[in-house]
Amino acid sequence: MSGLRWRRLGAGAAVALLAYTGWGIFRAGLNELPAGRGSTDIVFRNGTVSGQRIKTRSWTASYDRLVSNADQTVLELQNVHDGTIFRGGKPYLHVRAAHMSVNTITRDFSIVGPLHVKTVNAKPARWFDTTAAQWEDAAQRLTLSHHVTIYSGSEHPLQVGSLTFDVRTGNVAMNDVAGQIRFK
């Protein structure tokens, strides 16, 4: 009889342990909070960014808002102002843009909205205005796919429907061209 008693006691202990484990698993999920926002974006407000060559500055810009993905490979900048591109360590171009998307891996960027680029200390001053631009760093190509107004110091600006500039070859392709341009 004592063997039967031990079996019943063992079976009862096993059922109690199983019930206790089941109750613990059930209770473990009762106080869980819902998952947080799915976004892991990083947001910066009112800042300055810059790029550096080995010995000299490459560019600087201020922005109102910068949004980066978690690994900081894609940057979205809003209201880029006080941008300066340097050549030979000296300011060369001033830049202003409404919205800019930058891929920090490929160094490609695209701009949507008003874009203004002006030479620094050039006589006569030269600048252009457009609403869309794309830079492909591997190809060294700037594409201005929307209407471009180019001020070169001539009496009337040059109006261009679209423009592609290949930096490696120096070739410029323009479509729907009207106006004047001054080269010197």
C-alpha positions in Angstrom: 0.0 0.0 0.0 2.7 2.3 0.7 3.8 2.2 -3.0 0.3 3.2 -4.2 0.3 6.0 -1.8 3.6 7.3 -3.0 2.4 7.1 -6.6 -0.8 9.1 -5.8 1.3 11.6 -3.9 3.8 11.9 -6.8 0.9 12.3 -9.3 -0.7 15.0 -7.2 2.6 16.9 -6.9 3.1 16.7 -10.7 -0.4 18.0 -11.3 0.2 20.8 -8.7 3.5 21.7 -10.3 1.9 21.7 -13.8 -0.9 23.9 -12.6 1.5 26.3 -10.9 3.7 26.5 -14.1 0.6 27.1 -16.3 -0.7 29.8 -13.9 2.7 31.5 -14.0 2.8 31.5 -17.8 -0.8 32.9 -17.9 0.1 35.7 -15.3 3.3 36.6 -17.1 1.4 38.1 -20.0 -1.2 40.1 -18.0 0.9 43.2 -17.4 2.6 43.6 -20.8 2.6 47.1 -22.3 1.7 47.5 -26.0 4.7 47.8 -28.3 6.0 51.4 -28.7 6.1 53.4 -31.9 7.6 51.5 -34.7 9.8 54.4 -35.6 13.4 54.4 -34.5 14.1 57.8 -36.2 16.4 60.2 -34.6 15.3 63.9 -34.8 17.6 66.9 -34.4 16.3 70.5 -34.4 18.2 73.7 -35.3 21.7 72.5 -35.9 24.7 72.7 -38.1 26.4 69.9 -40.1 29.8 69.9 -41.8 32.0 67.9 -44.0 35.8 67.8 -43.8 38.5 66.9 -46.3 41.9 65.7 -44.9 43.3 69.2 -44.4 40.4 71.6 -45.2 36.7 72.1 -44.8 34.5 70.7 -47.6 31.1 72.1 -46.7 28.9 73.4 -43.9 25.2 74.0 -43.5 22.6 74.9 -40.9 19.1 73.3 -40.8 15.8 73.6 -39.0 15.1 69.9 -38.7 17.1 66.8 -39.4 15.6 63.3 -39.3 17.9 60.2 -39.4 17.1 56.5 -39.5 18.5 54.4 -36.7 21.9 53.6 -38.4 22.2 57.2 -39.7 22.6 56.1 -43.4 19.7 58.3 -44.6 19.3 61.9 -43.5 16.2 64.1 -44.2 17.0 67.8 -43.7 14.3 70.5 -43.7 15.0 74.2 -44.5 18.8 74.0 -45.2 20.2 77.5 -44.9 23.6 79.2 -44.6 25.1 76.3 -46.6 28.6 76.9 -47.8 30.7 74.7 -50.2 34.4 75.2 -50.0 37.0 75.0 -52.8 40.7 75.1 -51.8 39.7 75.7 -48.2 37.8 79.0 -49.2 34.1 79.6 -49.5 33.0 78.9 -53.1 29.2 78.6 -53.1 26.4 79.5 -50.8 23.4 77.1 -50.8 19.8 77.3 -49.5 17.3 74.4 -49.9 13.8 73.5 -48.7 14.1 69.7 -48.3 17.2 67.5 -48.8 17.6 63.7 -48.6 21.1 62.4 -48.2 22.4 58.9 -48.4 25.5 58.9 -46.2 26.9 55.6 -47.6 26.8 56.5 -51.3 27.0 60.3 -50.7 24.1 60.8 -53.1 21.5 63.5 -52.4 18.2 64.8 -53.8 16.6 68.2 -53.2 12.9 69.0 -53.5 11.5 72.5 -53.2 13.2 75.8 -53.8 17.0 75.6 -54.2 19.2 78.6 -54.5 23.0 78.3 -55.2 25.2 81.5 -55.5 28.9 82.0 -56.0 30.9 83.7 -53.3 33.1 86.7 -54.3 32.7 86.1 -58.0 32.6 89.1 -60.3 30.0 89.2 -61.6 28.0 87.2 -59.1 26.4 84.1 -60.5 23.6 82.0 -59.2 20.8 79.6 -60.1 17.4 78.8 -58.8 15.3 75.6 -59.3 12.9 73.3 -57.4 14.5 69.9 -57.9 18.1 68.5 -57.9 19.8 65.2 -57.7 23.5 64.4 -57.2 24.9 60.9 -58.0 28.3 60.8 -56.4 29.6 57.6 -58.1 28.8 59.0 -61.6 29.8 62.6 -60.5 26.6 63.9 -62.1 24.2 66.7 -61.1 20.7 66.6 -62.6 18.4 69.6 -62.3 15.2 68.1 -63.7 12.9 71.0 -63.2 13.0 74.6 -64.6 16.3 76.3 -63.9 16.9 80.1 -63.9 20.6 80.9 -64.3 21.9 84.4 -63.5 25.4 84.8 -65.1 25.8 88.6 -65.1 24.1 89.1 -68.5 21.2 91.5 -68.9 18.6 88.6 -68.9 18.9 85.3 -67.1 19.2 82.0 -68.9 16.0 79.9 -68.6 16.5 76.1 -68.9 13.8 73.4 -68.8 16.3 70.9 -67.4 20.0 70.5 -67.0 22.5 67.7 -66.5 26.1 68.4 -65.6 28.7 65.6 -65.8 31.5 66.7 -63.5 34.0 64.1 -64.8 33.8 65.2 -68.4 32.6 68.7 -68.0 29.7 68.1 -70.4 26.5 70.0 -69.8 23.2 68.9 -71.4 20.4 71.5 -71.4 16.8 71.3 -72.7 14.4 74.1 -73.6 17.0 76.9 -73.4 16.1 80.6 -73.7 18.0 83.7 -72.7 21.5 84.9 -72.4 24.6 83.7 -70.7 27.9 85.4 -69.8 31.0 83.2 -69.6 33.5 85.8 -68.3 
